[in-house]
Amino acid sequence: MKETADLQRVQAMADAFADERLRWLIGKGDVLVQNGELTQEKFKDLITKTIHEEYTRNYIMQQLTDGPKTVAAIAKATQLEPDRVLWNLLAMMKWNKVEIAGEQKREYLYTVKEF
């Protein structure tokens, strides 16, 4: 079980680095700093935050690959705080990656949005 969770974390990190949002930010970093739009420190903080967000969202998405889950179930599987799971699910809903699939014991079930 722990080995599976470790593999999921590694895959989530690999997926985060493959994400278009992070690649764009890294590619534009020098320009943003050179133009004075960001300091080097603020750019570093932005990259760190973006990597963390993308990793977390990919890890949550992995939990949904085998079917709909509640915030509580995702939080338990990922060991993330429930409010953090919900915040990321709401962001993923905004970007049409996740949707509500129903309810279970008065809690929404979230699933990967089909295209």
C-alpha positions in Angstrom: 0.0 0.0 0.0 2.8 2.5 0.9 4.7 1.5 -2.2 1.6 2.3 -4.3 1.2 5.7 -2.6 4.9 6.5 -3.2 4.5 5.6 -6.9 1.5 7.8 -7.1 3.4 10.7 -5.6 6.3 10.3 -8.0 3.8 10.2 -10.9 2.0 13.2 -9.7 5.3 15.1 -9.5 6.2 14.0 -13.0 2.8 15.1 -14.3 3.2 18.5 -12.5 6.5 19.1 -14.4 4.9 18.2 -17.7 2.0 20.6 -17.1 1.7 23.5 -19.6 1.1 26.1 -16.8 4.5 25.3 -15.1 6.4 25.0 -18.4 5.0 28.5 -19.5 6.0 30.1 -16.2 9.5 28.6 -16.3 9.9 29.7 -19.9 8.8 33.3 -19.2 10.7 33.6 -15.9 13.8 35.4 -17.3 11.7 37.8 -19.3 9.5 38.6 -16.2 12.6 39.2 -14.1 14.5 41.2 -16.7 11.5 43.4 -17.4 11.2 44.2 -13.7 7.8 42.6 -13.5 9.0 40.2 -10.8 12.0 40.1 -8.5 14.1 37.0 -8.6 12.9 36.1 -5.1 9.2 36.6 -6.0 9.7 34.5 -9.2 11.3 31.7 -7.1 8.3 31.9 -4.7 5.9 31.8 -7.6 7.6 28.7 -9.2 7.6 26.9 -5.8 3.9 27.7 -5.2 3.0 26.6 -8.8 5.0 23.3 -8.5 3.3 22.6 -5.2 -0.2 23.3 -6.6 0.3 21.3 -9.7 1.7 18.3 -7.8 -1.3 18.5 -5.4 -3.8 18.6 -8.2 -2.2 15.8 -10.1 -2.1 13.7 -6.9 -5.8 14.4 -6.3 -6.6 13.5 -9.9 -4.9 10.2 -9.5 -7.3 9.4 -6.6 -10.2 10.0 -9.0 -9.0 7.7 -11.7 -10.7 4.6 -10.2 -14.0 6.4 -9.6 -15.8 9.2 -7.9 -14.7 10.1 -4.3 -15.7 12.5 -1.6 -13.4 15.2 -0.2 -13.0 13.1 3.0 -11.9 10.0 1.0 -9.4 11.9 -1.1 -8.0 13.6 2.1 -7.6 10.3 3.7 -5.9 8.7 0.7 -3.6 11.6 0.1 -3.0 12.7 3.7 -3.9 16.3 2.7 -6.1 18.5 4.8 -9.8 18.3 3.7 -10.0 22.1 3.1 -6.9 21.9 0.9 -8.5 19.1 -1.1 -11.7 21.0 -1.5 -9.9 24.2 -2.6 -8.0 22.3 -5.3 -11.1 20.5 -6.4 -12.9 23.8 -6.8 -10.0 25.1 -8.9 -10.1 22.0 -11.0 -13.8 22.4 -11.5 -13.3 25.9 -12.7 -10.8 24.6 -15.4 -13.3 21.8 -16.4 -11.0 19.0 -15.2 -13.4 17.7 -12.4 -17.1 17.7 -11.9 -19.6 16.6 -9.2 -20.9 13.1 -9.9 -23.5 12.8 -7.2 -23.7 12.6 -3.4 -22.8 10.1 -0.7 -23.8 10.5 2.9 -24.5 14.2 2.3 -21.1 14.8 0.7 -20.4 15.5 -2.9 -18.7 12.9 -5.0 -16.1 14.3 -7.4 -15.0 12.7 -10.6 -12.7 13.4 -13.6 -14.7 15.3 -16.2 -15.2 13.3 -19.4 -14.7 15.0 -22.7 
